[in-house]
Amino acid sequence: MILTAFVSLPFSSFQKDSKNVTSYIRTVDRTYVEKTIKNGGAILIDARTGFQFNAGHIPGAINIPYNNNRLLEFYNKHGLETKPLIVYCSDPNCPAAEILSRELANIGYKNIALYAGGWKDWIKHR
């Protein structure tokens, strides 16, 4: 019961010192993402809404909307602790990937890549 209550808490309850969590997040480009997808070296996470994800996403990505209050449930369901993560959203002006990356770092994940170019950069080069 306590775990259920904890899992349903909103993201704001996970806030920590942003200086600490940002050290676990690095920015990567499309070339890195393509290489990583090719060798299966990471879990790709689309931080946009379910509607946006269903309209189009990078092949192999899973959808974890940045504003979802069930982050720990997603974390456990998808085995996110097993591989590095690459998080993206629409484009460099979209804050969703950075927000989700910080929340993942707040719950203890320490190997996160932020693909700032996101979906728009991906489809531009296809």
C-alpha positions in Angstrom: 0.0 0.0 0.0 2.8 2.4 0.8 4.5 1.6 -2.5 1.2 2.3 -4.4 1.0 5.7 -2.7 4.6 6.4 -3.5 4.2 5.4 -7.2 1.2 7.7 -7.6 2.9 10.8 -6.2 3.4 13.6 -8.7 6.8 14.4 -10.1 7.3 17.4 -7.9 7.6 15.1 -4.9 10.9 13.8 -6.4 12.6 17.2 -6.5 16.2 17.1 -5.5 19.2 19.5 -6.0 19.3 20.1 -9.8 23.1 20.4 -9.7 23.4 16.8 -8.6 21.0 15.3 -11.2 22.3 17.2 -14.1 25.6 15.5 -13.7 23.9 12.2 -14.8 22.5 13.8 -18.0 24.5 14.4 -21.2 23.4 15.8 -24.5 23.8 13.6 -27.7 23.2 14.1 -31.4 21.4 12.1 -34.0 24.5 10.3 -35.1 24.9 9.0 -31.5 21.3 7.9 -31.4 21.5 6.1 -34.8 24.6 4.2 -33.7 23.2 3.3 -30.4 19.9 2.0 -32.0 21.9 0.0 -34.4 23.9 -1.8 -31.7 21.0 -2.0 -29.2 22.9 -0.2 -26.6 20.2 1.9 -25.0 16.5 2.2 -24.3 15.0 5.1 -26.3 12.3 7.1 -24.5 9.9 9.5 -26.1 8.8 12.0 -23.5 6.0 13.5 -25.6 2.3 12.9 -25.0 0.7 9.6 -26.1 -1.0 11.4 -28.9 2.2 12.8 -30.3 4.0 9.4 -29.9 1.2 7.6 -31.8 1.5 10.1 -34.6 5.1 9.1 -35.1 8.2 8.2 -33.1 11.7 6.9 -33.5 11.6 3.1 -34.2 12.0 1.1 -31.0 11.1 4.0 -28.7 8.8 3.6 -25.7 6.5 6.4 -24.6 6.8 7.7 -21.1 5.1 11.1 -21.1 7.1 13.7 -19.1 4.0 14.7 -17.1 3.0 11.2 -16.1 2.8 10.6 -12.4 3.5 6.9 -12.7 7.2 7.2 -13.5 8.4 4.5 -11.1 5.8 2.1 -12.6 7.2 2.7 -16.1 10.7 2.4 -14.7 10.0 -1.0 -13.3 7.9 -2.2 -16.2 10.5 -1.4 -18.9 13.6 -2.5 -17.0 15.1 0.9 -17.4 17.9 0.1 -14.9 19.4 -2.4 -17.4 20.7 -0.1 -20.1 21.6 3.6 -20.7 18.6 5.8 -21.6 18.2 8.2 -24.5 15.3 10.6 -23.9 13.8 12.9 -26.5 10.8 15.0 -27.3 9.8 17.2 -30.3 12.8 19.6 -30.8 15.3 21.7 -28.9 12.6 24.0 -27.7 10.5 21.2 -26.1 11.2 20.9 -22.4 9.6 17.4 -22.0 12.8 15.4 -22.5 14.8 17.5 -20.1 12.1 17.4 -17.5 11.8 13.6 -17.8 15.5 13.2 -17.7 15.8 15.1 -14.5 13.0 13.0 -12.9 14.7 9.8 -13.9 17.9 11.1 -12.3 15.9 12.1 -9.2 14.8 8.5 -8.7 18.3 7.2 -9.1 19.1 6.6 -12.7 22.6 7.7 -13.6 23.1 7.0 -17.3 20.9 9.4 -19.3 21.4 10.9 -22.7 19.3 13.8 -23.9 18.7 13.9 -27.7 17.9 17.6 -27.9 17.1 17.5 -31.7 14.3 15.1 -31.0 11.6 13.9 -33.3 11.9 16.9 -35.7 15.6 16.4 -36.2 15.1 12.6 -36.7 12.5 13.0 -39.4 14.4 15.8 -41.1 17.2 13.3 -41.8 15.0 10.5 -43.0 
